[in-house]
């Protein structure tokens, strides 16, 4: 991923936060047929230093776990907030007219080796952790234990676990750091007025050097 210095985010805690908030990842693998991509929710365990470990599961019928070479890294992409930025918002438009549209976005990319896990107890624990993470915000959270035991056991027969120990972690926070203070203030106003508070908050929070 191309990351100009002003858009680079290196704080591991900040990168981990995005992974936890936006767990649906694009998992890119390589096989004999070429490059493949799957969209899979993954959860992060930060216990493995320095970057942590990702875990998830896929259908046993998914060729992902069978075809990826064991000695080759996978690429995992997590997508954060993103917004089209019209140059009409820039205060500098009225001064020179030398402005163009752009896209603001936040992204985290992780690399590591893919480990395939068949042990039912591990897969069940992964399902429980994933469910607990995503159900936490509900008034009446659902748990795997709510489903009939036999139903759950049969489910375990048709899925496999995957785990990726992260060996490289990068973050890109492209949120108008390259604009003047006046233009950034105009972008915040424009985003707020068009119902995009998440990106507005990111633009407002990020300093000119790209750090949060």
Helices and strands as residue ranges (DSSP letters): G 5-7, E 8-9, H 12-21, E 24-31, E 34-41, E 43-45, E 53-59, H 64-67, E 73-85, G 87-89, H 93-96, E 102-117, H 120-135, G 144-146, H 149-156, E 159-174, H 181-193, H 197-205
